[in-house]
Amino acid sequence: MDRHTISSRRHFLATQTMSLGGVALAWLLQDEAARAAPAQPALEPPKFDLLPKPTRRPPQATAMISFLMQGGPSHVDLFDPKPELTKRDGQKIPGEIKYDSPAQTDGSLMKSPWKFAKHGECGMELSELLPGLAEIVDDITLVRSMQSGVNNHVQGLRALVNGGILAGRPALGSWVTYGLGSECRDLPAYLVLTDPEGVPVDGINNWANGYLPALYQGTVIRPREPRILNLDPPPHLQGAPQERFLSYLDKLNRKHLAERPGENDLSARIAGYETAARMQSAAKEALDISRESAATHKMYGIDRPESREFGTRCLMARRLIERGVRFVQICTGNQDWDHHSGIAQSLPKECLRTDVPSAALVKDLKQRGLLDTTLVQWSGEMGRLPTVQKSASVGRDHNTHGFSMWLAGGGIKAGCVHGATDEFGHKAVEKVVSHTDYHATIYHLLGLDPLQLTFRRPNGEASLTDGKPGTIVKNILTRPDLVA
């Protein structure tokens, strides 16, 4: 076959109207064909699939939901009360401090304008802006001592999501699906629910497969209908015409594969078309929240205009986990939490949109018996400084030396506060948790080993932390005795 014929054929396959576009190709489950495939000689290229894989140790979590709150939620206004900050409001902060915008501040401390109170049996203190989270404090661990030291959004996100600040690295969700495979044959293993206001800073790198095979990249579910483009063929081609077309396409592909033995990408493409066909019904059913009760809709805040959209995505996340999806990422838009100015108006608005739905997801997982095996994580890539930033209106600058994150389920201790920042909320000073410690803890809970889960590249073995794993945070685990 000459180059022109190959090019024309590829063009045909890429543009034909019956395909499911990038959705079918972003993840390629190899099901019956892959299960029946004979073992390949060691000298042949490795074969990649999403079949379920055994773990090196019994996992406490088998799935994960990650809330990516991009921009930097202000921990001193939400999670980390500081009486000394209130007491010394307006005074200069002692010691050195790093600003992203030094010309817009004089170093004056700024107290939180919102009140904090204790909640639950554990007595966890939270801001009045988080009434939803206040209802589930006895189910979560609040880490008040996160630290990355990467003082801008792109590199900060990469540290949190990709394990390092350089571009081109696989996302955590890609590593998890590479290491564990999937329990679901009809849906992608790694799904991303994006915000109608846009994707987070650094765009698709937040769910990219990097140097891992494309099989492990995140598949985006659109924030508006149609949630998945090109899921259905045109009406006049549905039913028998589509079946005949796909049968003919399958014959072409298998003939092409027979002439090129060992081409695993093509083999995966064939399996992907089969899975994509099953997804035509499975995805619609999974994303159809009209099947849920009015009480469930209310719990997620879908009955309120402020939280309807975010609540819808949170409810979808539960339905996806329920159906065996391995990793779900829920994003807010570009810089939604980046409150350099106007924090008095912007922070309450963002909390009103996201707080009740986020908490409802934890409640719903728990009442359905899914929380024990589903790890839920909520954070941004940084927090905010305790000093005032004076721009068009008052806000706070970036702070990656101390910020907060909460986790729930999947082996995480309930009703726990871990670590502390200094008296102003500037730096983590007690039981500090780095982004590498966070990754080590997630891996442990999923039964993975950061030193063993590697991918061979031309220059050697690569991993999420490149052979420099952090320390598992045993104090936040229900079973610290399982840490080797």
C-alpha positions as CSV (number, residue, x, y, z in Angstrom):
1,M,0.0,0.0,0.0
2,D,1.5,3.3,-1.0
3,R,1.7,6.5,1.1
4,H,-1.2,8.1,-0.8
5,T,-3.5,5.1,-0.1
6,I,-2.5,5.1,3.6
7,S,-3.1,8.8,3.9
8,S,-6.5,8.6,2.2
9,R,-7.5,5.7,4.4
10,R,-6.5,7.5,7.5
11,H,-8.4,10.6,6.4
12,F,-11.4,8.5,5.8
13,L,-11.3,7.0,9.3
14,A,-10.7,10.3,10.9
15,T,-13.5,12.2,9.2
16,Q,-16.2,9.6,8.6
17,T,-19.5,10.6,10.2
18,M,-20.2,7.4,12.1
19,S,-17.2,7.7,14.4
20,L,-17.3,8.9,18.0
21,G,-14.4,11.3,17.4
22,G,-11.7,11.9,20.1
23,V,-13.8,10.2,22.8
24,A,-13.3,6.8,21.2
25,L,-9.6,7.4,20.7
26,A,-8.8,9.0,24.1
27,W,-9.3,5.7,25.8
28,L,-9.1,2.3,24.2
29,L,-10.3,-0.5,26.4
30,Q,-9.1,-3.9,25.1
31,D,-11.8,-6.3,26.2
32,E,-12.6,-9.7,24.8
33,A,-9.9,-9.5,22.1
34,A,-7.3,-8.3,24.6
35,R,-8.3,-11.0,27.2
36,A,-7.9,-13.7,24.6
37,A,-4.6,-12.4,23.1
38,P,-1.7,-14.8,23.5
39,A,1.4,-13.8,25.4
40,Q,3.9,-11.8,23.4
41,P,7.6,-12.6,23.2
42,A,9.7,-10.4,25.4
43,L,11.4,-8.7,22.5
44,E,8.1,-7.4,21.1
45,P,6.9,-3.9,22.1
46,P,4.9,-3.9,25.3
47,K,1.2,-4.1,25.1
48,F,-0.9,-1.6,27.1
49,D,-4.5,-2.0,28.1
50,L,-7.0,-1.0,30.8
51,L,-7.8,-4.4,32.1
52,P,-7.9,-4.5,36.0
53,K,-4.5,-5.0,37.5
54,P,-3.4,-6.4,40.8
55,T,-1.8,-4.1,43.4
56,R,1.4,-4.7,45.4
57,R,-0.6,-4.3,48.6
58,P,-4.4,-4.5,49.4
59,P,-5.8,-1.1,48.5
60,Q,-8.0,0.8,50.8
61,A,-9.4,2.9,48.0
62,T,-10.3,1.6,44.5
63,A,-11.4,4.9,42.9
64,M,-10.7,8.6,43.4
65,I,-12.5,11.9,42.9
66,S,-10.3,15.0,42.7
67,F,-11.7,18.5,43.1
68,L,-9.3,20.8,41.2
69,M,-10.1,24.3,42.7
70,Q,-7.8,26.2,40.5
71,G,-6.6,29.7,41.5
72,G,-5.8,29.3,45.2
73,P,-8.7,29.2,47.7
74,S,-7.9,31.5,50.7
75,H,-7.2,29.1,53.6
76,V,-7.1,31.9,56.1
77,D,-10.7,32.9,55.2
78,L,-12.0,29.3,54.8
79,F,-10.1,26.6,56.7
80,D,-7.5,28.1,59.0
81,P,-8.7,30.5,61.7
82,K,-6.0,32.9,63.1
83,P,-7.0,34.9,66.2
84,E,-3.6,36.6,66.1
85,L,-4.3,37.8,62.5
86,T,-7.5,39.3,63.7
87,K,-5.8,40.9,66.7
88,R,-3.0,42.5,64.7
89,D,-5.1,43.5,61.7
90,G,-3.4,46.5,59.9
91,Q,0.0,45.9,61.4
92,K,3.1,45.0,59.4
93,I,3.8,41.3,59.1
94,P,7.2,40.4,60.8
95,G,9.9,38.6,58.9
96,E,10.4,38.0,55.2
97,I,7.5,37.3,52.9
98,K,7.4,36.6,49.1
99,Y,4.9,38.4,47.0
100,D,3.9,37.9,43.4
101,S,2.9,41.5,43.2
102,P,5.1,43.4,45.6
103,A,4.2,46.8,44.3
104,Q,0.6,46.3,45.4
105,T,1.2,45.7,49.1
106,D,2.8,47.4,52.0
107,G,2.9,44.2,54.1
108,S,-0.1,45.0,56.3
109,L,-1.9,42.1,57.9
110,M,-5.5,41.7,57.0
111,K,-7.9,39.8,59.2
112,S,-10.6,37.5,57.7
113,P,-13.9,39.4,57.4
114,W,-15.8,36.1,58.0
115,K,-16.5,34.3,61.3
116,F,-15.2,30.9,62.2
117,A,-17.0,28.3,64.4
118,K,-16.5,24.8,65.6
119,H,-18.6,22.0,64.0
120,G,-19.3,18.3,64.4
121,E,-18.3,16.0,67.2
122,C,-14.6,16.6,66.3
123,G,-15.0,20.4,66.8
124,M,-13.3,21.3,63.5
125,E,-13.3,25.1,63.0
126,L,-14.5,26.4,59.6
127,S,-15.5,29.7,58.1
128,E,-19.2,30.7,57.9
129,L,-18.7,30.5,54.1
130,L,-18.7,26.7,54.2
131,P,-22.0,25.5,55.7
132,G,-22.0,22.5,53.5
133,L,-18.6,21.3,54.5
134,A,-19.5,22.0,58.2
135,E,-22.1,19.2,57.9
136,I,-19.5,16.6,57.0
137,V,-16.5,17.6,59.2
138,D,-16.8,14.2,61.0
139,D,-16.1,12.5,57.7
140,I,-13.1,14.4,56.5
141,T,-9.5,15.1,57.3
142,L,-8.5,18.8,57.0
143,V,-4.8,19.2,56.2
144,R,-3.7,22.8,57.3
145,S,0.0,22.4,56.5
146,M,0.2,21.9,52.7
147,Q,3.3,23.3,51.0
148,S,4.7,23.3,47.5
149,G,6.8,26.5,47.4
150,V,6.0,27.0,43.8
151,N,4.7,30.5,43.7
152,N,2.8,30.7,40.4
153,H,-0.3,28.9,39.0
154,V,1.0,26.8,36.2
155,Q,4.0,25.3,38.0
156,G,2.0,25.0,41.2
157,L,-0.7,23.0,39.4
158,R,1.9,20.8,37.8
159,A,3.4,20.1,41.2
160,L,0.1,19.1,42.6
161,V,-1.3,17.3,39.5
162,N,1.8,16.1,37.6
163,G,4.3,15.6,40.4
164,G,6.8,18.2,39.0
165,I,6.9,21.6,37.5
166,L,8.1,20.7,34.0
167,A,5.7,20.4,31.1
168,G,4.9,17.1,29.5
169,R,4.4,15.0,32.6
170,P,1.5,12.6,33.0
171,A,-1.3,13.6,35.4
172,L,-2.0,11.7,38.6
173,G,-5.2,10.3,37.0
174,S,-3.2,8.9,34.1
175,W,-0.7,7.2,36.5
176,V,-3.6,5.7,38.5
177,T,-5.3,4.3,35.4
178,Y,-1.9,3.1,34.1
179,G,-1.3,1.3,37.4
180,L,-4.8,0.0,38.2
181,G,-6.6,-0.3,34.9
182,S,-10.4,-0.1,34.9
183,E,-13.4,-2.0,36.3
184,C,-15.7,-0.5,33.7
185,R,-15.9,-1.8,30.1
186,D,-18.3,0.7,28.8
187,L,-16.9,4.0,30.0
188,P,-13.5,5.7,30.0
189,A,-11.3,4.9,33.1
190,Y,-10.4,8.6,33.6
191,L,-13.0,11.3,33.2
192,V,-12.8,15.0,33.6
193,L,-15.8,17.3,34.3
194,T,-14.8,20.8,33.1
195,D,-16.3,24.1,34.0
196,P,-18.5,26.1,31.6
197,E,-16.3,29.1,32.3
198,G,-13.3,27.3,30.8
199,V,-10.5,24.9,31.7
200,P,-8.0,25.6,34.5
201,V,-4.7,27.4,33.8
202,D,-2.3,25.1,31.8
203,G,-5.4,23.6,30.1
204,I,-5.4,20.0,29.1
205,N,-2.0,19.4,30.8
206,N,-4.1,18.9,34.0
207,W,-5.3,15.6,32.6
208,A,-2.8,14.8,30.0
209,N,-1.1,11.4,29.6
210,G,2.3,13.0,29.0
211,Y,4.7,10.3,27.9
212,L,2.4,7.5,28.9
213,P,0.4,5.9,26.1
214,A,-2.6,8.0,25.0
215,L,-4.8,5.2,26.4
216,Y,-4.3,6.8,29.8
217,Q,-5.3,10.4,29.2
218,G,-8.3,12.0,30.7
219,T,-11.5,12.1,28.6
220,V,-13.4,15.4,28.9
221,I,-17.1,15.5,29.6
222,R,-18.4,18.8,28.3
223,P,-20.0,21.2,30.8
224,R,-23.0,21.7,28.5
225,E,-25.1,19.5,26.3
226,P,-24.2,17.6,24.3
227,R,-21.9,16.3,27.0
228,I,-20.0,14.1,24.5
229,L,-19.8,15.3,20.9
230,N,-20.5,12.9,18.0
231,L,-21.9,10.2,20.4
232,D,-24.7,9.4,17.9
233,P,-24.7,9.0,14.2
234,P,-27.1,11.0,12.1
235,P,-30.7,9.8,12.3
236,H,-30.7,8.3,8.8
237,L,-27.6,6.2,9.7
238,Q,-28.7,4.8,13.0
239,G,-29.5,1.1,13.6
240,A,-28.8,-1.4,10.8
241,P,-26.9,1.1,8.6
242,Q,-24.4,1.8,11.4
243,E,-24.0,-1.9,12.2
244,R,-23.2,-2.6,8.5
245,F,-20.8,0.3,8.4
246,L,-19.0,-0.7,11.5
247,S,-18.8,-4.3,10.4
248,Y,-17.2,-3.2,7.1
249,L,-14.8,-0.9,9.0
250,D,-13.9,-3.7,11.3
251,K,-13.0,-5.9,8.3
252,L,-10.8,-3.2,6.9
253,N,-9.0,-2.7,10.2
254,R,-8.4,-6.4,10.8
255,K,-7.1,-6.9,7.3
256,H,-4.8,-3.9,7.9
257,L,-3.7,-5.4,11.2
258,A,-3.1,-8.9,9.7
259,E,-0.6,-7.3,7.3
260,R,1.2,-5.6,10.2
261,P,1.5,-8.0,13.1
262,G,2.5,-6.5,16.4
263,E,1.0,-3.1,15.7
264,N,-0.6,-2.7,19.2
265,D,-1.9,0.8,18.5
266,L,-4.0,-0.5,15.6
267,S,-5.2,-3.5,17.8
268,A,-6.2,-1.0,20.5
269,R,-8.0,1.1,17.9
270,I,-10.2,-1.8,16.8
271,A,-11.1,-2.6,20.5
272,G,-11.7,1.1,21.0
273,Y,-14.3,1.2,18.3
274,E,-16.1,-1.7,19.9
275,T,-16.1,-0.1,23.3
276,A,-17.2,3.3,21.8
277,A,-20.2,1.6,20.3
278,R,-21.2,0.3,23.7
279,M,-20.6,3.8,25.1
280,Q,-23.4,5.2,23.0
281,S,-25.9,3.9,25.5
282,A,-23.7,3.6,28.6
283,A,-22.6,7.3,28.6
284,K,-26.1,8.6,28.2
285,E,-27.4,6.5,31.0
286,A,-24.5,7.5,33.3
287,L,-24.8,11.2,32.7
288,D,-28.6,11.3,32.9
289,I,-29.3,12.9,36.3
290,S,-33.0,13.1,35.6
291,R,-33.1,9.5,36.9
292,E,-32.2,10.8,40.4
293,S,-34.8,11.8,43.0
294,A,-35.9,15.4,43.8
295,A,-34.4,14.9,47.3
296,T,-31.0,14.0,45.7
297,H,-31.2,17.1,43.4
298,K,-31.9,19.3,46.4
299,M,-29.0,17.8,48.4
300,Y,-26.6,18.7,45.6
301,G,-28.0,22.2,45.3
302,I,-29.3,21.6,41.8
303,D,-32.6,23.3,42.9
304,R,-30.7,26.6,43.4
305,P,-29.4,28.7,40.5
306,E,-26.1,29.5,42.2
307,S,-25.0,25.9,42.6
308,R,-27.1,24.1,39.9
309,E,-24.3,23.7,37.4
310,F,-21.6,22.5,39.9
311,G,-24.1,20.3,41.7
312,T,-25.0,18.6,38.4
313,R,-21.3,17.7,37.8
314,C,-20.9,16.5,41.3
315,L,-23.9,14.2,41.0
316,M,-22.5,13.0,37.6
317,A,-19.3,12.1,39.4
318,R,-21.1,9.9,41.9
319,R,-22.9,8.1,39.0
320,L,-19.6,7.6,37.2
321,I,-17.9,6.1,40.3
322,E,-20.9,4.0,40.9
323,R,-20.5,2.5,37.4
324,G,-16.8,1.6,37.9
325,V,-14.9,4.6,36.5
326,R,-11.5,4.7,38.2
327,F,-10.7,8.4,38.4
328,V,-12.9,11.5,38.1
329,Q,-11.6,15.0,38.1
330,I,-14.0,18.0,38.8
331,C,-12.6,21.4,37.8
332,T,-13.5,25.0,38.4
333,G,-12.7,27.5,35.7
334,N,-9.5,29.4,34.9
335,Q,-8.5,31.4,38.0
336,D,-11.9,31.2,39.7
337,W,-10.3,31.2,43.1
338,D,-7.5,33.7,42.3
339,H,-8.7,36.6,44.4
340,H,-6.0,39.3,44.1
341,S,-8.8,41.8,44.3
342,G,-12.5,41.9,45.3
343,I,-12.2,39.0,47.7
344,A,-15.1,40.2,49.8
345,Q,-17.4,39.6,46.8
346,S,-15.7,36.9,44.9
347,L,-14.9,34.4,47.6
348,P,-18.5,34.1,49.0
349,K,-19.8,33.7,45.4
350,E,-17.4,30.8,44.7
351,C,-18.3,29.1,47.9
352,L,-22.0,29.5,47.3
353,R,-21.4,27.8,43.9
354,T,-19.3,24.8,45.1
355,D,-19.6,24.2,48.9
356,V,-22.9,22.4,49.2
357,P,-22.4,20.2,46.1
358,S,-18.9,19.2,47.2
359,A,-20.2,18.2,50.6
360,A,-23.2,16.5,49.1
361,L,-21.0,14.2,47.0
362,V,-19.3,12.9,50.2
363,K,-22.7,12.4,51.9
364,D,-24.1,10.6,48.9
365,L,-21.1,8.3,48.6
366,K,-21.3,7.5,52.3
367,Q,-25.1,6.7,52.3
368,R,-24.6,4.4,49.2
369,G,-21.7,2.5,50.8
370,L,-19.1,3.9,48.3
371,L,-17.1,6.3,50.5
372,D,-15.1,3.5,52.1
373,T,-13.5,2.6,48.8
374,T,-13.6,6.1,47.1
375,L,-11.0,8.6,47.9
376,V,-12.2,12.2,47.7
377,Q,-9.7,15.1,47.6
378,W,-10.4,18.9,47.5
379,S,-7.8,21.7,47.0
380,G,-6.3,24.3,44.8
381,E,-2.6,24.6,43.9
382,M,-2.0,27.2,46.6
383,G,-3.6,29.4,49.3
384,R,-3.5,33.2,49.9
385,L,-1.3,35.4,52.0
386,P,-2.4,36.9,55.3
387,T,-1.5,40.4,54.1
388,V,-3.6,42.8,52.1
389,Q,-3.2,43.3,48.3
390,K,-4.5,46.6,47.2
391,S,-5.5,46.7,43.6
392,A,-8.9,47.8,42.3
393,S,-10.3,46.5,45.5
394,V,-8.8,44.5,48.4
395,G,-7.6,41.0,47.9
396,R,-4.8,38.6,48.8
397,D,-1.7,37.5,46.9
398,H,-0.4,33.9,46.3
399,N,0.8,31.7,49.1
400,T,2.4,28.3,48.5
401,H,4.3,28.1,51.8
402,G,1.2,27.1,53.7
403,F,-2.4,26.2,52.6
404,S,-5.2,23.8,53.2
405,M,-6.6,20.6,51.6
406,W,-9.4,18.3,52.7
407,L,-9.8,14.6,52.0
408,A,-12.4,11.9,52.8
409,G,-13.1,8.2,52.4
410,G,-10.8,5.4,51.1
411,G,-8.7,4.9,54.2
412,I,-8.7,8.6,55.3
413,K,-9.2,9.3,59.0
414,A,-12.6,11.0,59.8
415,G,-12.9,14.1,61.9
416,C,-9.2,14.9,61.8
417,V,-7.2,18.1,61.6
418,H,-3.6,17.6,60.5
419,G,-0.7,20.1,60.8
420,A,-0.7,23.9,61.3
421,T,0.6,27.1,59.8
422,D,2.2,29.9,61.9
423,E,0.2,32.4,63.9
424,F,-0.7,34.4,60.7
425,G,-1.3,31.5,58.3
426,H,1.8,32.4,56.2
427,K,3.9,29.3,56.5
428,A,3.3,25.6,57.4
429,V,5.2,25.0,60.6
430,E,3.8,21.8,62.1
431,K,3.5,18.3,60.4
432,V,4.3,19.9,57.0
433,V,2.9,18.0,53.9
434,S,4.6,18.6,50.6
435,H,3.0,17.8,47.3
436,T,5.2,14.7,47.1
437,D,4.0,13.5,50.5
438,Y,0.4,14.0,49.2
439,H,1.2,11.8,46.2
440,A,2.9,9.1,48.3
441,T,-0.2,9.0,50.5
442,I,-2.6,8.7,47.6
443,Y,-0.5,5.9,46.1
444,H,-0.5,4.0,49.4
445,L,-4.2,4.2,49.7
446,L,-4.7,2.9,46.2
447,G,-2.3,0.0,46.8
448,L,0.4,1.4,44.5
449,D,4.1,1.8,45.0
450,P,5.7,5.0,43.6
451,L,9.1,3.2,43.2
452,Q,7.5,0.3,41.3
453,L,4.9,2.1,39.2
454,T,7.3,3.2,36.4
455,F,7.3,3.7,32.7
456,R,10.3,2.9,30.5
457,R,11.5,5.9,28.4
458,P,14.6,6.1,26.2
459,N,16.5,7.8,29.0
460,G,15.4,5.3,31.7
461,E,12.5,4.6,34.0
462,A,10.1,7.5,34.8
463,S,7.5,7.8,37.5
464,L,5.2,10.3,39.1
465,T,8.0,11.5,41.4
466,D,10.9,10.4,39.3
467,G,12.3,8.0,41.9
468,K,12.0,10.6,44.7
469,P,8.8,9.6,46.6
470,G,7.6,11.7,49.5
471,T,6.6,10.4,52.9
472,I,3.2,8.7,53.5
473,V,1.3,10.9,56.0
474,K,0.4,8.2,58.5
475,N,-1.4,10.5,60.9
476,I,-4.4,11.0,58.5
477,L,-4.9,7.2,57.8
478,T,-7.4,4.9,59.4
479,R,-4.8,2.1,59.2
480,P,-1.3,3.7,59.7
481,D,-0.2,0.2,60.7
482,L,-0.3,-0.8,57.0
483,V,2.4,1.6,56.1
484,A,5.6,-0.5,55.5
